[in-house]
């Protein structure tokens, strides 16, 4: 099936999932890569205060804040 035909079926409201192998389906750009960042002590303390206030890990606060900033680009 050509991509244009698949697009048309989707646009017509047809369920097109049967045309995909869901076991190998990947969402691009969501792969993770570990990075190390050094923060001054005062930043870590502020991050920890915000994480505690929200009831989430420090890493979650950092990820959300960075994602919000990057989405502006």
mmCIF file of the N, C-alpha and C atoms, coordinates in Angstrom:
data_MODEL
# 
_entry.id   MODEL 
# 
loop_
_atom_site.group_PDB 
_atom_site.id 
_atom_site.type_symbol 
_atom_site.label_atom_id 
_atom_site.label_alt_id 
_atom_site.label_comp_id 
_atom_site.label_asym_id 
_atom_site.label_entity_id 
_atom_site.label_seq_id 
_atom_site.pdbx_PDB_ins_code 
_atom_site.Cartn_x 
_atom_site.Cartn_y 
_atom_site.Cartn_z 
_atom_site.occupancy 
_atom_site.B_iso_or_equiv 
_atom_site.pdbx_formal_charge 
_atom_site.auth_seq_id 
_atom_site.auth_comp_id 
_atom_site.auth_asym_id 
_atom_site.auth_atom_id 
_atom_site.pdbx_PDB_model_num 
ATOM 1   N N  . UNK A 1 1  ? 0.845   -1.170 0.000  1.00 0.00 ? 1  UNK A N  1 
ATOM 2   C CA . UNK A 1 1  ? 0.000   0.000  0.000  1.00 0.00 ? 1  UNK A CA 1 
ATOM 3   C C  . UNK A 1 1  ? 0.895   1.240  0.000  1.00 0.00 ? 1  UNK A C  1 
ATOM 4   N N  . UNK A 1 2  ? 0.529   2.204  -0.785 1.00 0.00 ? 2  UNK A N  1 
ATOM 5   C CA . UNK A 1 2  ? 1.277   3.452  -0.846 1.00 0.00 ? 2  UNK A CA 1 
ATOM 6   C C  . UNK A 1 2  ? 0.911   4.334  0.342  1.00 0.00 ? 2  UNK A C  1 
ATOM 7   N N  . UNK A 1 3  ? 1.838   5.190  0.712  1.00 0.00 ? 3  UNK A N  1 
ATOM 8   C CA . UNK A 1 3  ? 1.611   6.093  1.838  1.00 0.00 ? 3  UNK A CA 1 
ATOM 9   C C  . UNK A 1 3  ? 0.398   6.980  1.598  1.00 0.00 ? 3  UNK A C  1 
ATOM 10  N N  . UNK A 1 4  ? 0.214   7.411  0.364  1.00 0.00 ? 4  UNK A N  1 
ATOM 11  C CA . UNK A 1 4  ? -0.926  8.285  0.055  1.00 0.00 ? 4  UNK A CA 1 
ATOM 12  C C  . UNK A 1 4  ? -2.254  7.560  0.289  1.00 0.00 ? 4  UNK A C  1 
ATOM 13  N N  . UNK A 1 5  ? -2.282  6.261  -0.021 1.00 0.00 ? 5  UNK A N  1 
ATOM 14  C CA . UNK A 1 5  ? -3.505  5.479  0.205  1.00 0.00 ? 5  UNK A CA 1 
ATOM 15  C C  . UNK A 1 5  ? -3.761  5.321  1.705  1.00 0.00 ? 5  UNK A C  1 
ATOM 16  N N  . UNK A 1 6  ? -2.699  5.055  2.452  1.00 0.00 ? 6  UNK A N  1 
ATOM 17  C CA . UNK A 1 6  ? -2.823  4.940  3.905  1.00 0.00 ? 6  UNK A CA 1 
ATOM 18  C C  . UNK A 1 6  ? -3.306  6.265  4.492  1.00 0.00 ? 6  UNK A C  1 
ATOM 19  N N  . UNK A 1 7  ? -2.735  7.365  4.029  1.00 0.00 ? 7  UNK A N  1 
ATOM 20  C CA . UNK A 1 7  ? -3.161  8.689  4.489  1.00 0.00 ? 7  UNK A CA 1 
ATOM 21  C C  . UNK A 1 7  ? -4.641  8.914  4.212  1.00 0.00 ? 7  UNK A C  1 
ATOM 22  N N  . UNK A 1 8  ? -5.089  8.539  3.032  1.00 0.00 ? 8  UNK A N  1 
ATOM 23  C CA . UNK A 1 8  ? -6.490  8.741  2.664  1.00 0.00 ? 8  UNK A CA 1 
ATOM 24  C C  . UNK A 1 8  ? -7.408  7.909  3.550  1.00 0.00 ? 8  UNK A C  1 
ATOM 25  N N  . UNK A 1 9  ? -7.024  6.668  3.801  1.00 0.00 ? 9  UNK A N  1 
ATOM 26  C CA . UNK A 1 9  ? -7.841  5.814  4.673  1.00 0.00 ? 9  UNK A CA 1 
ATOM 27  C C  . UNK A 1 9  ? -7.931  6.413  6.079  1.00 0.00 ? 9  UNK A C  1 
ATOM 28  N N  . UNK A 1 10 ? -6.799  6.902  6.573  1.00 0.00 ? 10 UNK A N  1 
ATOM 29  C CA . UNK A 1 10 ? -6.787  7.531  7.890  1.00 0.00 ? 10 UNK A CA 1 
ATOM 30  C C  . UNK A 1 10 ? -7.689  8.765  7.897  1.00 0.00 ? 10 UNK A C  1 
ATOM 31  N N  . UNK A 1 11 ? -7.544  9.600  6.874  1.00 0.00 ? 11 UNK A N  1 
ATOM 32  C CA . UNK A 1 11 ? -8.362  10.812 6.771  1.00 0.00 ? 11 UNK A CA 1 
ATOM 33  C C  . UNK A 1 11 ? -9.850  10.491 6.671  1.00 0.00 ? 11 UNK A C  1 
ATOM 34  N N  . UNK A 1 12 ? -10.177 9.333  6.099  1.00 0.00 ? 12 UNK A N  1 
ATOM 35  C CA . UNK A 1 12 ? -11.571 8.908  5.980  1.00 0.00 ? 12 UNK A CA 1 
ATOM 36  C C  . UNK A 1 12 ? -12.108 8.300  7.272  1.00 0.00 ? 12 UNK A C  1 
ATOM 37  N N  . UNK A 1 13 ? -11.267 8.232  8.302  1.00 0.00 ? 13 UNK A N  1 
ATOM 38  C CA . UNK A 1 13 ? -11.705 7.726  9.596  1.00 0.00 ? 13 UNK A CA 1 
ATOM 39  C C  . UNK A 1 13 ? -11.523 6.237  9.788  1.00 0.00 ? 13 UNK A C  1 
ATOM 40  N N  . UNK A 1 14 ? -10.877 5.577  8.846  1.00 0.00 ? 14 UNK A N  1 
ATOM 41  C CA . UNK A 1 14 ? -10.653 4.136  8.954  1.00 0.00 ? 14 UNK A CA 1 
ATOM 42  C C  . UNK A 1 14 ? -9.564  3.855  9.989  1.00 0.00 ? 14 UNK A C  1 
ATOM 43  N N  . UNK A 1 15 ? -9.721  2.760  10.724 1.00 0.00 ? 15 UNK A N  1 
ATOM 44  C CA . UNK A 1 15 ? -8.686  2.319  11.656 1.00 0.00 ? 15 UNK A CA 1 
ATOM 45  C C  . UNK A 1 15 ? -7.557  1.697  10.842 1.00 0.00 ? 15 UNK A C  1 
ATOM 46  N N  . UNK A 1 16 ? -6.395  2.326  10.850 1.00 0.00 ? 16 UNK A N  1 
ATOM 47  C CA . UNK A 1 16 ? -5.279  1.866  10.020 1.00 0.00 ? 16 UNK A CA 1 
ATOM 48  C C  . UNK A 1 16 ? -4.223  1.109  10.824 1.00 0.00 ? 16 UNK A C  1 
ATOM 49  N N  . UNK A 1 17 ? -4.483  0.827  12.098 1.00 0.00 ? 17 UNK A N  1 
ATOM 50  C CA . UNK A 1 17 ? -3.490  0.133  12.920 1.00 0.00 ? 17 UNK A CA 1 
ATOM 51  C C  . UNK A 1 17 ? -3.152  -1.253 12.391 1.00 0.00 ? 17 UNK A C  1 
ATOM 52  N N  . UNK A 1 18 ? -4.085  -1.881 11.703 1.00 0.00 ? 18 UNK A N  1 
ATOM 53  C CA . UNK A 1 18 ? -3.825  -3.224 11.180 1.00 0.00 ? 18 UNK A CA 1 
ATOM 54  C C  . UNK A 1 18 ? -2.680  -3.231 10.164 1.00 0.00 ? 18 UNK A C  1 
ATOM 55  N N  . UNK A 1 19 ? -2.339  -2.082 9.637  1.00 0.00 ? 19 UNK A N  1 
ATOM 56  C CA . UNK A 1 19 ? -1.274  -1.992 8.634  1.00 0.00 ? 19 UNK A CA 1 
ATOM 57  C C  . UNK A 1 19 ? 0.112   -1.792 9.258  1.00 0.00 ? 19 UNK A C  1 
ATOM 58  N N  . UNK A 1 20 ? 0.173   -1.745 10.574 1.00 0.00 ? 20 UNK A N  1 
ATOM 59  C CA . UNK A 1 20 ? 1.441   -1.524 11.269 1.00 0.00 ? 20 UNK A CA 1 
ATOM 60  C C  . UNK A 1 20 ? 1.795   -2.726 12.128 1.00 0.00 ? 20 UNK A C  1 
ATOM 61  N N  . UNK A 1 21 ? 3.087   -2.991 12.248 1.00 0.00 ? 21 UNK A N  1 
ATOM 62  C CA . UNK A 1 21 ? 3.582   -4.014 13.163 1.00 0.00 ? 21 UNK A CA 1 
ATOM 63  C C  . UNK A 1 21 ? 3.845   -3.320 14.495 1.00 0.00 ? 21 UNK A C  1 
ATOM 64  N N  . UNK A 1 22 ? 2.912   -3.454 15.430 1.00 0.00 ? 22 UNK A N  1 
ATOM 65  C CA . UNK A 1 22 ? 3.002   -2.737 16.691 1.00 0.00 ? 22 UNK A CA 1 
ATOM 66  C C  . UNK A 1 22 ? 4.146   -3.216 17.572 1.00 0.00 ? 22 UNK A C  1 
ATOM 67  N N  . UNK A 1 23 ? 4.671   -4.420 17.301 1.00 0.00 ? 23 UNK A N  1 
ATOM 68  C CA . UNK A 1 23 ? 5.802   -4.920 18.085 1.00 0.00 ? 23 UNK A CA 1 
ATOM 69  C C  . UNK A 1 23 ? 7.092   -4.178 17.760 1.00 0.00 ? 23 UNK A C  1 
ATOM 70  N N  . UNK A 1 24 ? 7.182   -3.627 16.570 1.00 0.00 ? 24 UNK A N  1 
ATOM 71  C CA . UNK A 1 24 ? 8.412   -2.936 16.174 1.00 0.00 ? 24 UNK A CA 1 
ATOM 72  C C  . UNK A 1 24 ? 8.207   -1.429 16.031 1.00 0.00 ? 24 UNK A C  1 
ATOM 73  N N  . UNK A 1 25 ? 7.012   -0.956 16.332 1.00 0.00 ? 25 UNK A N  1 
ATOM 74  C CA . UNK A 1 25 ? 6.707   0.460  16.206 1.00 0.00 ? 25 UNK A CA 1 
ATOM 75  C C  . UNK A 1 25 ? 7.510   1.262  17.219 1.00 0.00 ? 25 UNK A C  1 
ATOM 76  N N  . UNK A 1 26 ? 8.134   2.331  16.767 1.00 0.00 ? 26 UNK A N  1 
ATOM 77  C CA . UNK A 1 26 ? 8.923   3.195  17.646 1.00 0.00 ? 26 UNK A CA 1 
ATOM 78  C C  . UNK A 1 26 ? 8.477   4.630  17.462 1.00 0.00 ? 26 UNK A C  1 
ATOM 79  N N  . UNK A 1 27 ? 8.548   5.386  18.533 1.00 0.00 ? 27 UNK A N  1 
ATOM 80  C CA . UNK A 1 27 ? 8.259   6.811  18.463 1.00 0.00 ? 27 UNK A CA 1 
ATOM 81  C C  . UNK A 1 27 ? 9.587   7.541  18.376 1.00 0.00 ? 27 UNK A C  1 
ATOM 82  N N  . UNK A 1 28 ? 9.885   8.160  17.255 1.00 0.00 ? 28 UNK A N  1 
ATOM 83  C CA . UNK A 1 28 ? 11.185  8.804  17.074 1.00 0.00 ? 28 UNK A CA 1 
ATOM 84  C C  . UNK A 1 28 ? 11.389  9.964  18.036 1.00 0.00 ? 28 UNK A C  1 
ATOM 85  N N  . UNK A 1 29 ? 12.629  10.121 18.437 1.00 0.00 ? 29 UNK A N  1 
ATOM 86  C CA . UNK A 1 29 ? 12.982  11.239 19.295 1.00 0.00 ? 29 UNK A CA 1 
ATOM 87  C C  . UNK A 1 29 ? 12.758  11.004 20.771 1.00 0.00 ? 29 UNK A C  1 
ATOM 88  N N  . UNK A 1 30 ? 12.303  9.821  21.156 1.00 0.00 ? 30 UNK A N  1 
ATOM 89  C CA . UNK A 1 30 ? 12.050  9.550  22.566 1.00 0.00 ? 30 UNK A CA 1 
ATOM 90  C C  . UNK A 1 30 ? 13.122  8.678  23.208 1.00 0.00 ? 30 UNK A C  1 
ATOM 91  N N  . UNK A 1 31 ? 14.151  8.338  22.444 1.00 0.00 ? 31 UNK A N  1 
ATOM 92  C CA . UNK A 1 31 ? 15.231  7.565  23.020 1.00 0.00 ? 31 UNK A CA 1 
ATOM 93  C C  . UNK A 1 31 ? 15.932  8.434  24.063 1.00 0.00 ? 31 UNK A C  1 
ATOM 94  N N  . UNK A 1 32 ? 16.397  7.808  25.123 1.00 0.00 ? 32 UNK A N  1 
ATOM 95  C CA . UNK A 1 32 ? 17.059  8.584  26.171 1.00 0.00 ? 32 UNK A CA 1 
ATOM 96  C C  . UNK A 1 32 ? 18.566  8.458  26.065 1.00 0.00 ? 32 UNK A C  1 
ATOM 97  N N  . UNK A 1 33 ? 19.235  9.460  26.553 1.00 0.00 ? 33 UNK A N  1 
ATOM 98  C CA . UNK A 1 33 ? 20.692  9.470  26.621 1.00 0.00 ? 33 UNK A CA 1 
ATOM 99  C C  . UNK A 1 33 ? 21.064  10.091 27.955 1.00 0.00 ? 33 UNK A C  1 
ATOM 100 N N  . UNK A 1 34 ? 21.907  9.414  28.671 1.00 0.00 ? 34 UNK A N  1 
ATOM 101 C CA . UNK A 1 34 ? 22.324  9.892  29.982 1.00 0.00 ? 34 UNK A CA 1 
ATOM 102 C C  . UNK A 1 34 ? 23.356  11.000 29.818 1.00 0.00 ? 34 UNK A C  1 
ATOM 103 N N  . UNK A 1 35 ? 23.151  12.088 30.559 1.00 0.00 ? 35 UNK A N  1 
ATOM 104 C CA . UNK A 1 35 ? 24.113  13.189 30.594 1.00 0.00 ? 35 UNK A CA 1 
ATOM 105 C C  . UNK A 1 35 ? 24.372  13.556 32.051 1.00 0.00 ? 35 UNK A C  1 
ATOM 106 N N  . UNK A 1 36 ? 25.547  14.021 32.309 1.00 0.00 ? 36 UNK A N  1 
ATOM 107 C CA . UNK A 1 36 ? 25.904  14.469 33.656 1.00 0.00 ? 36 UNK A CA 1 
ATOM 108 C C  . UNK A 1 36 ? 26.020  15.985 33.648 1.00 0.00 ? 36 UNK A C  1 
ATOM 109 N N  . UNK A 1 37 ? 25.381  16.606 34.623 1.00 0.00 ? 37 UNK A N  1 
ATOM 110 C CA . UNK A 1 37 ? 25.413  18.060 34.740 1.00 0.00 ? 37 UNK A CA 1 
ATOM 111 C C  . UNK A 1 37 ? 25.762  18.404 36.177 1.00 0.00 ? 37 UNK A C  1 
ATOM 112 N N  . UNK A 1 38 ? 26.690  19.319 36.343 1.00 0.00 ? 38 UNK A N  1 
ATOM 113 C CA . UNK A 1 38 ? 27.049  19.793 37.681 1.00 0.00 ? 38 UNK A CA 1 
ATOM 114 C C  . UNK A 1 38 ? 26.292  21.085 37.969 1.00 0.00 ? 38 UNK A C  1 
ATOM 115 N N  . UNK A 1 39 ? 25.613  21.124 39.120 1.00 0.00 ? 39 UNK A N  1 
ATOM 116 C CA . UNK A 1 39 ? 24.878  22.307 39.545 1.00 0.00 ? 39 UNK A CA 1 
ATOM 117 C C  . UNK A 1 39 ? 25.511  22.859 40.813 1.00 0.00 ? 39 UNK A C  1 
ATOM 118 N N  . UNK A 1 40 ? 25.467  24.162 40.993 1.00 0.00 ? 40 UNK A N  1 
ATOM 119 C CA . UNK A 1 40 ? 25.899  24.722 42.275 1.00 0.00 ? 40 UNK A CA 1 
ATOM 120 C C  . UNK A 1 40 ? 24.952  24.252 43.382 1.00 0.00 ? 40 UNK A C  1 
ATOM 121 N N  . UNK A 1 41 ? 25.453  24.229 44.586 1.00 0.00 ? 41 UNK A N  1 
ATOM 122 C CA . UNK A 1 41 ? 24.677  23.730 45.720 1.00 0.00 ? 41 UNK A CA 1 
ATOM 123 C C  . UNK A 1 41 ? 23.340  24.464 45.866 1.00 0.00 ? 41 UNK A C  1 
ATOM 124 N N  . UNK A 1 42 ? 23.330  25.778 45.667 1.00 0.00 ? 42 UNK A N  1 
ATOM 125 C CA . UNK A 1 42 ? 22.086  26.529 45.843 1.00 0.00 ? 42 UNK A CA 1 
ATOM 126 C C  . UNK A 1 42 ? 21.018  26.084 44.850 1.00 0.00 ? 42 UNK A C  1 
ATOM 127 N N  . UNK A 1 43 ? 21.432  25.701 43.623 1.00 0.00 ? 43 UNK A N  1 
ATOM 128 C CA . UNK A 1 43 ? 20.464  25.217 42.634 1.00 0.00 ? 43 UNK A CA 1 
ATOM 129 C C  . UNK A 1 43 ? 19.885  23.872 43.053 1.00 0.00 ? 43 UNK A C  1 
ATOM 130 N N  . UNK A 1 44 ? 20.746  23.010 43.546 1.00 0.00 ? 44 UNK A N  1 
ATOM 131 C CA . UNK A 1 44 ? 20.287  21.692 43.993 1.00 0.00 ? 44 UNK A CA 1 
ATOM 132 C C  . UNK A 1 44 ? 19.279  21.854 45.125 1.00 0.00 ? 44 UNK A C  1 
ATOM 133 N N  . UNK A 1 45 ? 19.566  22.764 46.039 1.00 0.00 ? 45 UNK A N  1 
ATOM 134 C CA . UNK A 1 45 ? 18.649  22.993 47.157 1.00 0.00 ? 45 UNK A CA 1 
ATOM 135 C C  . UNK A 1 45 ? 17.300  23.515 46.662 1.00 0.00 ? 45 UNK A C  1 
ATOM 136 N N  . UNK A 1 46 ? 17.321  24.450 45.720 1.00 0.00 ? 46 UNK A N  1 
ATOM 137 C CA . UNK A 1 46 ? 16.067  24.979 45.164 1.00 0.00 ? 46 UNK A CA 1 
ATOM 138 C C  . UNK A 1 46 ? 15.304  23.901 44.394 1.00 0.00 ? 46 UNK A C  1 
ATOM 139 N N  . UNK A 1 47 ? 16.035  23.099 43.626 1.00 0.00 ? 47 UNK A N  1 
ATOM 140 C CA . UNK A 1 47 ? 15.402  21.996 42.898 1.00 0.00 ? 47 UNK A CA 1 
ATOM 141 C C  . UNK A 1 47 ? 14.762  21.009 43.866 1.00 0.00 ? 47 UNK A C  1 
ATOM 142 N N  . UNK A 1 48 ? 15.474  20.695 44.937 1.00 0.00 ? 48 UNK A N  1 
ATOM 143 C CA . UNK A 1 48 ? 14.937  19.761 45.927 1.00 0.00 ? 48 UNK A CA 1 
ATOM 144 C C  . UNK A 1 48 ? 13.697  20.320 46.613 1.00 0.00 ? 48 UNK A C  1 
ATOM 145 N N  . UNK A 1 49 ? 13.695  21.618 46.887 1.00 0.00 ? 49 UNK A N  1 
ATOM 146 C CA . UNK A 1 49 ? 12.515  22.234 47.506 1.00 0.00 ? 49 UNK A CA 1 
ATOM 147 C C  . UNK A 1 49 ? 11.304  22.140 46.577 1.00 0.00 ? 49 UNK A C  1 
ATOM 148 N N  . UNK A 1 50 ? 11.525  22.422 45.304 1.00 0.00 ? 50 UNK A N  1 
ATOM 149 C CA . UNK A 1 50 ? 10.421  22.346 44.338 1.00 0.00 ? 50 UNK A CA 1 
ATOM 150 C C  . UNK A 1 50 ? 9.956   20.903 44.144 1.00 0.00 ? 50 UNK A C  1 
ATOM 151 N N  . UNK A 1 51 ? 10.903  19.978 44.089 1.00 0.00 ? 51 UNK A N  1 
ATOM 152 C CA . UNK A 1 51 ? 10.548  18.563 43.944 1.00 0.00 ? 51 UNK A CA 1 
ATOM 153 C C  . UNK A 1 51 ? 9.724   18.086 45.140 1.00 0.00 ? 51 UNK A C  1 
ATOM 154 N N  . UNK A 1 52 ? 10.127  18.498 46.324 1.00 0.00 ? 52 UNK A N  1 
ATOM 155 C CA . UNK A 1 52 ? 9.386   18.107 47.527 1.00 0.00 ? 52 UNK A CA 1 
ATOM 156 C C  . UNK A 1 52 ? 7.980   18.707 47.503 1.00 0.00 ? 52 UNK A C  1 
ATOM 157 N N  . UNK A 1 53 ? 7.879   19.971 47.096 1.00 0.00 ? 53 UNK A N  1 
ATOM 158 C CA . UNK A 1 53 ? 6.576   20.634 47.027 1.00 0.00 ? 53 UNK A CA 1 
ATOM 159 C C  . UNK A 1 53 ? 5.633   19.911 46.066 1.00 0.00 ? 53 UNK A C  1 
ATOM 160 N N  . UNK A 1 54 ? 6.195   19.446 44.942 1.00 0.00 ? 54 UNK A N  1 
ATOM 161 C CA . UNK A 1 54 ? 5.389   18.759 43.932 1.00 0.00 ? 54 UNK A CA 1 
ATOM 162 C C  . UNK A 1 54 ? 5.222   17.269 44.208 1.00 0.00 ? 54 UNK A C  1 
ATOM 163 N N  . UNK A 1 55 ? 6.059   16.729 45.088 1.00 0.00 ? 55 UNK A N  1 
ATOM 164 C CA . UNK A 1 55 ? 5.997   15.299 45.383 1.00 0.00 ? 55 UNK A CA 1 
ATOM 165 C C  . UNK A 1 55 ? 6.554   14.437 44.273 1.00 0.00 ? 55 UNK A C  1 
ATOM 166 N N  . UNK A 1 56 ? 7.595   14.949 43.612 1.00 0.00 ? 56 UNK A N  1 
ATOM 167 C CA . UNK A 1 56 ? 8.229   14.221 42.512 1.00 0.00 ? 56 UNK A CA 1 
ATOM 168 C C  . UNK A 1 56 ? 9.738   14.224 42.715 1.00 0.00 ? 56 UNK A C  1 
ATOM 169 N N  . UNK A 1 57 ? 10.465  13.354 42.020 1.00 0.00 ? 57 UNK A N  1 
ATOM 170 C CA . UNK A 1 57 ? 11.925  13.367 42.123 1.00 0.00 ? 57 UNK A CA 1 
ATOM 171 C C  . UNK A 1 57 ? 12.527  14.627 41.487 1.00 0.00 ? 57 UNK A C  1 
ATOM 172 N N  . UNK A 1 58 ? 13.700  14.988 41.941 1.00 0.00 ? 58 UNK A N  1 
ATOM 173 C CA . UNK A 1 58 ? 14.422  16.141 41.398 1.00 0.00 ? 58 UNK A CA 1 
ATOM 174 C C  . UNK A 1 58 ? 14.565  16.046 39.888 1.00 0.00 ? 58 UNK A C  1 
ATOM 175 N N  . UNK A 1 59 ? 14.880  14.859 39.399 1.00 0.00 ? 59 UNK A N  1 
ATOM 176 C CA . UNK A 1 59 ? 15.083  14.671 37.960 1.00 0.00 ? 59 UNK A CA 1 
ATOM 177 C C  . UNK A 1 59 ? 13.829  15.046 37.170 1.00 0.00 ? 59 UNK A C  1 
ATOM 178 N N  . UNK A 1 60 ? 12.663  14.753 37.712 1.00 0.00 ? 60 UNK A N  1 
ATOM 179 C CA . UNK A 1 60 ? 11.416  15.092 37.020 1.00 0.00 ? 60 UNK A CA 1 
ATOM 180 C C  . UNK A 1 60 ? 11.262  16.603 36.882 1.00 0.00 ? 60 UNK A C  1 
ATOM 181 N N  . UNK A 1 61 ? 11.617  17.341 37.925 1.00 0.00 ? 61 UNK A N  1 
ATOM 182 C CA . UNK A 1 61 ? 11.544  18.802 37.866 1.00 0.00 ? 61 UNK A CA 1 
ATOM 183 C C  . UNK A 1 61 ? 12.483  19.320 36.785 1.00 0.00 ? 61 UNK A C  1 
ATOM 184 N N  . UNK A 1 62 ? 13.699  18.816 36.773 1.00 0.00 ? 62 UNK A N  1 
ATOM 185 C CA . UNK A 1 62 ? 14.689  19.257 35.790 1.00 0.00 ? 62 UNK A CA 1 
ATOM 186 C C  . UNK A 1 62 ? 14.200  18.960 34.374 1.00 0.00 ? 62 UNK A C  1 
ATOM 187 N N  . UNK A 1 63 ? 13.698  17.748 34.145 1.00 0.00 ? 63 UNK A N  1 
ATOM 188 C CA . UNK A 1 63 ? 13.229  17.373 32.807 1.00 0.00 ? 63 UNK A CA 1 
ATOM 189 C C  . UNK A 1 63 ? 12.094  18.273 32.327 1.00 0.00 ? 63 UNK A C  1 
ATOM 190 N N  . UNK A 1 64 ? 11.130  18.515 33.194 1.00 0.00 ? 64 UNK A N  1 
ATOM 191 C CA . UNK A 1 64 ? 9.982   19.333 32.802 1.00 0.00 ? 64 UNK A CA 1 
ATOM 192 C C  . UNK A 1 64 ? 10.420  20.763 32.515 1.00 0.00 ? 64 UNK A C  1 
ATOM 193 N N  . UNK A 1 65 ? 11.248  21.320 33.379 1.00 0.00 ? 65 UNK A N  1 
ATOM 194 C CA . UNK A 1 65 ? 11.685  22.704 33.174 1.00 0.00 ? 65 UNK A CA 1 
ATOM 195 C C  . UNK A 1 65 ? 12.489  22.849 31.890 1.00 0.00 ? 65 UNK A C  1 
ATOM 196 N N  . UNK A 1 66 ? 13.372  21.915 31.632 1.00 0.00 ? 66 UNK A N  1 
ATOM 197 C CA . UNK A 1 66 ? 14.164  21.983 30.395 1.00 0.00 ? 66 UNK A CA 1 
ATOM 198 C C  . UNK A 1 66 ? 13.257  21.802 29.181 1.00 0.00 ? 66 UNK A C  1 
ATOM 199 N N  . UNK A 1 67 ? 12.324  20.849 29.250 1.00 0.00 ? 67 UNK A N  1 
ATOM 200 C CA . UNK A 1 67 ? 11.401  20.622 28.130 1.00 0.00 ? 67 UNK A CA 1 
ATOM 201 C C  . UNK A 1 67 ? 10.560  21.865 27.852 1.00 0.00 ? 67 UNK A C  1 
ATOM 202 N N  . UNK A 1 68 ? 10.087  22.531 28.906 1.00 0.00 ? 68 UNK A N  1 
ATOM 203 C CA . UNK A 1 68 ? 9.305   23.755 28.724 1.00 0.00 ? 68 UNK A CA 1 
ATOM 204 C C  . UNK A 1 68 ? 10.129  24.827 28.021 1.00 0.00 ? 68 UNK A C  1 
ATOM 205 N N  . UNK A 1 69 ? 11.355  24.961 28.436 1.00 0.00 ? 69 UNK A N  1 
ATOM 206 C CA . UNK A 1 69 ? 12.220  25.987 27.836 1.00 0.00 ? 69 UNK A CA 1 
ATOM 207 C C  . UNK A 1 69 ? 12.527  25.661 26.372 1.00 0.00 ? 69 UNK A C  1 
ATOM 208 N N  . UNK A 1 70 ? 12.824  24.385 26.092 1.00 0.00 ? 70 UNK A N  1 
ATOM 209 C CA . UNK A 1 70 ? 13.176  23.990 24.731 1.00 0.00 ? 70 UNK A CA 1 
ATOM 210 C C  . UNK A 1 70 ? 11.982  24.043 23.784 1.00 0.00 ? 70 UNK A C  1 
ATOM 211 N N  . UNK A 1 71 ? 10.788  23.844 24.306 1.00 0.00 ? 71 UNK A N  1 
ATOM 212 C CA . UNK A 1 71 ? 9.607   23.875 23.436 1.00 0.00 ? 71 UNK A CA 1 
ATOM 213 C C  . UNK A 1 71 ? 9.338   25.278 22.901 1.00 0.00 ? 71 UNK A C  1 
ATOM 214 N N  . UNK A 1 72 ? 9.954   26.277 23.501 1.00 0.00 ? 72 UNK A N  1 
ATOM 215 C CA . UNK A 1 72 ? 9.786   27.654 23.034 1.00 0.00 ? 72 UNK A CA 1 
ATOM 216 C C  . UNK A 1 72 ? 10.560  27.915 21.745 1.00 0.00 ? 72 UNK A C  1 
ATOM 217 N N  . UNK A 1 73 ? 11.477  27.028 21.401 1.00 0.00 ? 73 UNK A N  1 
ATOM 218 C CA . UNK A 1 73 ? 12.302  27.228 20.203 1.00 0.00 ? 73 UNK A CA 1 
ATOM 219 C C  . UNK A 1 73 ? 11.601  26.708 18.985 1.00 0.00 ? 73 UNK A C  1 
# 
